[in-house]
């Protein structure tokens, strides 16, 4: 009988793992806390009403049915690696021959973070941002501050790109509505050079865009706390705003931190190049749940999460056939994004050999939208995966 593989998490890493494992002929069960996958890269357009919330969602049940994957909607409560069982929120438990952990990460919680909203948190958290933006536009004036944080214990657990995209798209929206002169836009981050992971060229491009669009920069100041209507920095300077969009840095998921599995300082699972959790040949961690090893500029991204998923699936297939796992994720580490400006985009790519920035006026925006449609069709098995994606 084929090996029983349990995949925890219905995000990019979890779904890709389940699909590839099923294609390899293994018995796969996917467990997710929600019945849909939320496509974060295109959710930047929900607050500007360019797309609806539903457009960034894809039902997981239908995808799993197409690929012959058993699907359960039930949050994970705990993992017992010694007994080889996972306990779900309803009290039921599941056994496994192989386990793939892809339940994402937790979020750091600076003081007063409840006074902010995020486009990279729970999917439903994007709706208050959209509604507040509607209110400010109806009023005809306001101030908007956009920022992101870092985790010194694991600098790869940062999400800066969506913050840049968000503020660029807000600027474009206000310009289209003729309201730009009535709004103050600001961007803040504790790092002296936020976005430098993308490479020197990309960083200079983003800074020049902020300056060109007259978006205030508050970089290199640690965030002390948030209050209602303002950001307070370590030097006690303040940034008042009617809307604060803040993307907190990641840290280990609470389920993983209590699992007894080996972790780094930030609570992410320690893995080898084959995505196996250290000391556990039959447990794999992919995506945001895992501690990445590699160059200093490495960052957790959706495309790398899918690469790790494919690596884990290939290695589980080999193990189930009595072979030594050999596929590795580290040689595939790169940063890849199409940074959307609302009326165009820029293609950014970085690896060990090169750093590329390619402006894509007008067409870049539509290419990113087309990617969203392609991604859904591909996961539903209607079109093949494009080489290099």
N, C-alpha and C positions, 0 to 999 in steps of 0.2 A: 504494500500500500504506500502511496506517495506520502512524503513527510508533511506534517501539519505545521503551517507557519502562521503565527499570529502577528498582525501588523497593528500597532497602536498609533492612531493619529490619521486624520483625513485631510491633511494639508498637501502641499506639493510633494514632500518627501514620502509621506505615507501612501498616497495614492499611486505614485510612480512605482514604489516598492511592490505594492499589491499587484499592479498590472503586470510587471515584469516577472514576478514570482508565479503568477497564474499562467503566463505564457510558457514558463519553464516546466509546466505540468505538475506543480505542487498544489496541495490543498491550502487555500488561503482564506483567512478570516480578517476582515478589516474592521476595526473598532474606532468610532469617532464620537466626539461629544455633540456633534450636530449632523443633520441629515444632508448638508450641502458643503461643497468646498467653496471658499471665498477667494476670489482671484485678486489678491492685494495689488498687483502692478497696475490694474486698470481702475481700481477703486478711487484713484486720485481725482476722477472726473465726477464722482457722486456729489461732492459739496458744490460744484459749479453747475450741477444739473445737466451736464452733458450726457450722462448716462443715468439710468435708474439703479437703485440698490440691487434689484433682481438681475440686472445685466452682469453684475460682478459675482453672481452665484451660479453654481451648477449642481443639480441634484446628484448626490453620490449613489443613491440606490440604483438609478438607471445605469450609471457607468459600471457599477459592480456587476449588475445583471448581465451586461454585454460581455464582460470579461470572465464570467463564471466565478466571481468572488462572493463569498458569504459576507454580508454586511450587517453590523450591529450599531445602533445609535445608543451609546451608553458611556458616560464619562468613566475614565479609569480612576479607581480609588487607591490602589496600591499594587506594587510588583514584588513578588517573592522569588528572587532568582534561585534560591536554594531548593525550593519545592517545585520550581518550574511552573508557577501559576500566577495569573493576573486576576485581581479582584476588581469588579466593576462597582459602580455607585449603587446599583440596586441590590448588592450583596452576592450576586452570582459570581462564579469564578471560571476561568478558562485555562486549560492546560495547553502546552505547546511543545513541539520538538525544536522549533527555532522561533526566536522572538526578534521583531524589528521595532525599535522604539523611535517614534517620529512624532511625539506629542508636543513638539515645539519647546518654547522657553517661557519662563516667567518674566516679569518686568520689575525693574528697580522702581522704588516708590519714594521719590524726594518729598520732603515735607510740603503739604499743600497741593500735591499733584491732582487732587480731586477738583481743583479749580481750573484744570486744563482739560482739553479734549484731544483725542489722538486718532489719526487715520491708520495707525498700525497696531491698534489694540483689538478688542473684540469687534467683530464686524458691525454690530448694531451701534457702536460708539460713533460711527461716521455720521449718523443721522442728526444728532444735536449740532454738529458742526455745520451741516447743510442748512439747518433751520436757523441757526444764529446768523449765518452769512446772509440768508434771506432777509432777516430783520434789519441788519445793517444796511443792506442795499435799499430796502424800502425806506429807511430813515434818510439815506442819501449821504451818509458820512460815517466815519469811524476809524478805529485803529486795530490792526491785526498783527500779532506777534507769532512767529513760527520758529520753533527750535527743536533740538534733539540733544540727548544726553549720551554719556559714554560710561563704560564700566572698566575702571582701571585694572580690575582683576582678569578681564578678558576683553581687550580692545576690539576683537573681531565681532563682538555682540552689539553692533551699532547699526542703526537704520537712518542714515543721513539723506540718501538719495530722494526718498519720498517727500522729505521736508522741502528740499529745493524745488521739486516738481510742484508741490502744493502752492508755494508762494509765487512761482512763476505763472501758474494757471490762474491764481486769484488776481494777479496783476493784469493778465490779459483780459479776464472777465470784466474787471472794473474799467479798463480802457475801452472795451467794446460798449459799455453802458454809459460812457462819458462821465464817470464818477471818480476817476483816478485822482484828480486834484483835491478831492474831498476826503481822501483816505491816507493814513500813514501806515506803511508796511515796514516791518522790522523782522530781522532774523537773528537768532541768538544760539550760541553753542559754547560749551566750556573749553573746547579745543582751540588753540591758536590758529590752526589751519583746518577747519572742518571740511571734509571731502578730499583731503590730500591722499587718502588711500587709492583714489581713482588715478592718481598720477599728477605730476606737476602741471602738465598741459590742461588737464580737466579742471584742476583746482583754479588755475588762473582764469579759465573760461568762465567758471561759475561766479567768481568774485567780480570779474569785469561785467558780467550780466547784472549782478546785484547793483553795482555802482551805476551802470548805464540806465537801469530802471528806477534809480533813486530809492532803492530799498536799503534802509539803515542796517548796519552790521554791528552786532555786539558779540564779537568772537573773543575767545581767550579769557572769559570771565566765568568762574565757577558759579553754579546756581546754588544759592543758599536756600531758597524756598519759594513757593508760590503763594500768593494771596489772591483773593477775589479781585480780578481786574488788574493784576500786576505781577511781574517777575521781579524777585529780589535777588541780587547778586551778592557774592561773598564780600565785596567792598561796600555793601549796603546801598549801592546805586539801584535805581528802580526803572523798570520798563513798563509803563502803563499800557493796557490794551483792552479793547472791548471783546476780543476773541483771542484766546491763547491756544494754539495748536502745538502740542509737545509730544515728541516721540521718545519715550523712555528707553534706556538701554536694556538689553536682556540679561537675565541670569537664570540659573537652573530652575527647572520646573519643580514645583513642590512635591509632586509624586516621585520624581527622580531623587530629590534630595533626601527622601526618607526611605529609599529602596535598599540602601547598603551597597549599591553599585559604585565603583570607583569614579571619582569626580575631580575636576580641577577646582581652584579656589572660588570660581564663580558658580560652581554647581553643575557644570556641563559634564557629560559622561566622557571619560577617557577612552579613546579608541585607538586601534592600530590603523595602518594604511588600508587594511581590508574592511574597515568599518566595524570590526569586532570589538566589543567592550572588553577592556583589559581583564584577563582572568576568566573569561566566559566565552568559550568557543562558539556557543550556539545563540549568543545574544549580540545583536547588532544595533548601533545607534546611527541615525542619519539626520541631516538637516540641522535645525536649530537646537536639537537636544544634545548634539555631540560637540565636544571640544575639538576645534580644528587645529591641525598641526601643519606648519608650512611657513611661507614668507611673512614678514612682519605686517605687510599690507593686506593680508588675507581678510576676507569679510564673509559673513553668512549671507547668502543670496539664494533666491529660488532656483536659478539654473544649477548652482553647485549642489543644492539639496537633491535635485533630480539625478545629477551625476552620481552622488553618493548612494542614492536609492538603487540605481542600476548596478553599481559595484556590489552592494550588499546582496542583491538578488542573484547576481552571477556567482558570488562566492557561496551562498546558501545552496544553490543548485549543485555546485561542485561538491560541497560537503555531503549533500544527500546521496551523491553517487560514489562516495568514498574517495573523492579526489582532494588534493590539497588546494585550498583557495589561493588565488594568485592575483586577482584583479585589485587595483589600488586606486584611491581617489586623489592622492596628493599631486600626481602629475597633471591632473586636470584643473588644479586650482587656478582660477582667474577671476577677474572682476568684469562683468559684462552688464551694460545697461543702455537703454534708449531713454535718455532724460528728456522728458516732455516739457515744452514751454507753453503749450496751449495753441500756438500758431506755428509750431515746428518742433524740432527736437535735435538732439546731438547723440550720435553713437559713440559710446565710450567703451574701450576694451583695454585691459591690462593683464599681462602675464609676466613670467620671468624674463621674457625676451624683448618685449616691446610695450609701449603705451600709446594708444591711438585715440584721438578725438576727431570726429568727423561731423561737422554741422550738417543738418538735414532740414533746411528751411521748408516749411509747409508740409512736404511729403513725409517728414519724420513723424509728425503727429498722426497721420493716417496709417503709417506703417505700424505704429504701436497699437492703434486700434485694430488693425488687421490681425496683429499677433494674438489679441484676445480671442478673436473668432477662430483662428487657427488652433490655438491651444485647446479650446473646447472640443473642436472636431477631432483633433488628434487623440485626446483622452477617451473620447467616445468610440474610437476605433474606426472613424469614417475616413480619415486621411493619414498617411504615414508620417512619421517624425522626420522633419527636415534635417539634413546633415548639419552637424555643428550646433544643434539646439538642444 
